[in-house]
Amino acid sequence: MKCSVCGKEFGEGINCQCCGVDRVTGLANYSSYGTSNYQGTNTSHYDSSYDSSPKTMVCFACGEIIPSDSEYCPYCRKKLYVKCPKCGNTYSSQFPACNKCGTNRNQYLKAEKEREQIKAKEQARLERLQKQQQQKAIKESKEAFRGCFTFLGYLGLFFGVLLIIVAISEHGSENFRINQGKELLCYIIAIACLIIGLVGISNKKP
């Protein structure tokens, strides 16, 4: 293809072999690129169809001429632009740092990933701690309930034995002879207290 500045063959390098102009200026800025009748020939700077506004550009990765609005190179598929993860500025992906705030995107993303990992570990630690506290609270509640039940068991045994003693001591007395149902009720209550007491004691933690 011919250089739009000097009109001679541009060559394969990044600069014209005759006048030394860069590839973008010498080859990329012509309006016929991408039209259906384009056959790979350059429109000279001196032709009437020449348009000074840039319609194309040169891919920095492969050196091919591509449309100026390309986000990816249609030849090498290189992503041409990236967004700064810190300030949101869009700049060429050939540069490691943002031309607006100076942030190195790889270093920033690496640091951000490390921060996320630390945050995730801390969150996991807090969740484990919360779960342990919940398990401890449940365990303490069960132990307190078991303690109350055991206390009621001992209390039931005490009253059961006491009622049996009272029933035996009062057996044959005038009061029990008059009302035999009272003696029977006393034994029934005593047996019930003994059963409750045994059940309560059996649930005592070993």
C-alpha positions in Angstrom: 0.0 0.0 0.0 1.1 3.6 -0.7 1.9 6.1 1.9 -0.7 8.9 2.0 2.0 11.5 2.8 4.7 10.8 0.1 2.6 8.6 -2.2 5.2 5.8 -2.3 5.1 2.2 -1.1 4.8 2.3 2.7 6.5 -1.1 3.3 6.1 -3.6 6.1 7.6 -1.6 9.0 5.9 0.6 11.5 7.2 3.7 9.6 7.2 4.6 5.9 10.4 3.4 4.3 10.6 6.6 2.2 9.4 9.5 4.4 9.4 7.8 7.8 5.8 8.8 8.8 4.2 6.5 11.3 1.8 3.7 10.1 -1.3 5.3 11.5 -0.7 8.6 9.7 0.6 7.0 6.5 -2.0 4.2 6.1 -4.9 4.4 8.5 -6.6 7.7 7.9 -8.6 7.1 4.7 -12.3 7.0 4.3 -12.6 4.1 1.8 -11.6 1.5 4.5 -14.4 -1.0 5.1 -16.5 -0.1 2.1 -17.7 -2.8 -0.2 -15.5 -1.8 -3.1 -12.3 -1.7 -1.0 -9.6 -4.0 -2.6 -6.7 -3.2 -0.4 -5.4 -0.2 -2.3 -4.7 3.1 -0.5 -6.5 6.3 -1.3 -3.8 8.9 -1.8 -3.6 12.0 0.3 -4.0 13.9 -2.9 -7.2 12.1 -4.0 -10.5 13.9 -3.7 -11.9 11.0 -1.7 -9.4 11.5 1.1 -10.9 12.2 4.5 -8.7 13.7 7.2 -10.8 12.3 10.0 -9.4 9.0 11.3 -11.6 6.1 10.1 -9.1 3.4 11.0 -6.2 2.7 13.3 -3.3 0.3 13.6 -3.6 -2.5 16.2 -0.7 -2.2 18.6 -0.6 -6.0 19.0 -0.4 -7.2 15.4 0.1 -4.0 13.4 -3.0 -4.6 11.2 -5.2 -1.7 10.1 -8.6 -2.0 11.8 -11.7 0.3 12.3 -11.1 3.1 14.8 -14.1 2.1 16.8 -12.9 -1.4 17.4 -12.9 -2.7 21.0 -11.2 -6.0 19.9 -8.8 -6.4 17.0 -10.6 -8.4 14.3 -7.3 -10.0 13.3 -5.6 -11.1 16.5 -8.6 -10.7 18.8 -6.7 -8.6 21.3 -8.8 -6.5 23.6 -7.8 -2.9 22.8 -9.2 -1.0 25.7 -9.6 -1.7 29.4 -11.4 0.2 32.2 -9.4 1.4 35.2 -10.7 -0.6 38.3 -10.1 2.4 40.5 -11.3 5.6 38.7 -13.3 4.0 35.8 -11.2 5.7 33.0 -11.0 3.8 29.7 -7.5 3.5 28.2 -5.4 1.3 25.9 -4.8 -2.2 27.2 -1.1 -1.9 26.0 -0.3 0.2 29.0 -0.1 -1.4 32.5 -1.2 1.7 34.3 -4.1 4.2 33.9 -3.2 7.4 32.2 -5.6 9.4 34.4 -4.9 8.2 38.0 -1.7 6.1 37.5 -3.2 2.9 39.0 -1.6 -0.3 37.8 -4.6 -2.5 37.0 -2.9 -5.8 37.6 -1.5 -4.8 41.0 -4.8 -3.2 42.0 -6.8 -6.3 41.0 -4.3 -8.5 42.9 -4.6 -6.3 46.0 -8.4 -6.3 45.7 -8.4 -10.1 45.4 -6.3 -10.4 48.5 -8.6 -8.0 50.4 -11.6 -10.1 49.3 -9.9 -13.3 50.5 -9.1 -11.7 53.9 -12.6 -10.5 54.2 -14.0 -13.9 53.3 -11.8 -15.6 55.9 -12.8 -13.1 58.5 -16.5 -13.7 57.6 -16.0 -17.4 57.8 -14.3 -17.0 61.2 -17.2 -14.9 62.5 -19.7 -17.4 61.3 -17.9 -20.3 63.0 -17.7 -18.2 66.2 -21.4 -17.4 66.0 -22.2 -21.1 65.4 -20.1 -22.1 68.4 -21.8 -19.6 70.6 -25.3 -20.8 69.5 -24.2 -24.4 70.1 -22.9 -23.4 73.6 -26.2 -21.6 74.4 -28.2 -24.7 73.3 -26.0 -27.0 75.4 -26.3 -24.7 78.4 -30.1 -24.6 78.0 -30.2 -28.4 77.8 -28.0 -28.7 80.9 -30.2 -26.2 82.8 -33.4 -28.1 81.8 -31.8 -31.4 82.8 -30.7 -29.9 86.1 -34.3 -28.7 86.8 -35.7 -32.1 85.9 -33.2 -33.9 88.1 -34.1 -31.5 91.0 -37.8 -32.3 90.5 -36.8 -36.0 90.5 -35.1 -35.8 93.8 -38.0 -33.7 95.1 -40.5 -36.3 93.9 -38.5 -39.1 95.6 -38.5 -37.1 98.8 -42.2 -36.5 98.8 -42.9 -40.1 97.7 -40.9 -41.5 100.6 -42.4 -39.0 103.0 -45.9 -39.9 102.0 -45.2 -43.6 102.3 -43.8 -43.0 105.8 -46.8 -40.9 106.8 -49.2 -43.6 105.3 -47.4 -46.3 107.2 -47.3 -44.4 110.5 -50.9 -43.4 110.2 -52.0 -47.0 109.2 -54.7 -48.2 111.5 -55.3 -44.8 113.0 -58.8 -43.5 113.6 -58.6 -41.0 110.7 -57.6 -43.7 108.2 -60.1 -46.2 109.5 -62.9 -43.7 108.9 -61.7 -42.7 105.5 -59.9 -45.6 103.8 -59.9 -43.8 100.5 -57.6 -41.2 102.0 -55.0 -43.9 102.8 -55.3 -45.3 99.3 -54.9 -41.8 97.8 -51.8 -41.2 99.9 -50.2 -44.4 98.5 -51.2 -43.5 95.0 -49.6 -40.0 95.3 -46.5 -41.5 96.9 -46.1 -44.0 94.1 -46.6 -41.2 91.5 -44.0 -39.1 93.2 -41.5 -42.0 93.3 -42.0 -42.7 89.5 -41.5 -39.0 88.7 -38.4 -39.0 90.9 -36.9 -42.0 89.3 -37.5 -40.6 85.8 -35.9 -37.3 86.8 -32.9 -39.0 88.3 -32.5 -41.3 85.2 -32.1 -38.2 83.0 -29.2 -36.9 85.2 -26.0 -36.3 83.1 -23.5 -39.1 83.9 
